[in-house]
Amino acid sequence: MCIFSYKVSPGTVQFVFFPIRIYYRLTKYLLGENYDPFEEREQGIHPIAQFYKDNQAILRVLVKSPSYVVFTIFFVLFVHFIYWRKSN
């Protein structure tokens, strides 16, 4: 089946709109079922941006920690390899 106006498959349409569906479900989960994430804002900051602003430090640690862990693992393996070669 094909969407004739744009000549794309339904799978492509689902792929393109996937981030919007994730955003919608995330806001419904965080802010309750009665929240309309697509209503226009007259003033103030959007709730998702407010959530990020309130929890900036925790979110940064969660995002950056995997790179530190990987670096630490490689460093330990490198040092272990150096000592292993010296002992043989």
Secondary structure, 3 states (H helix, E strand, C coil): CCECCCCECHHHHHHHCHHHHHHHHHHHHHHCCCCCCCCCCCCCCCHHHHHHHHCHHHHHHHHHHHHHHHHHHHHHHHHHHHHHHHHC
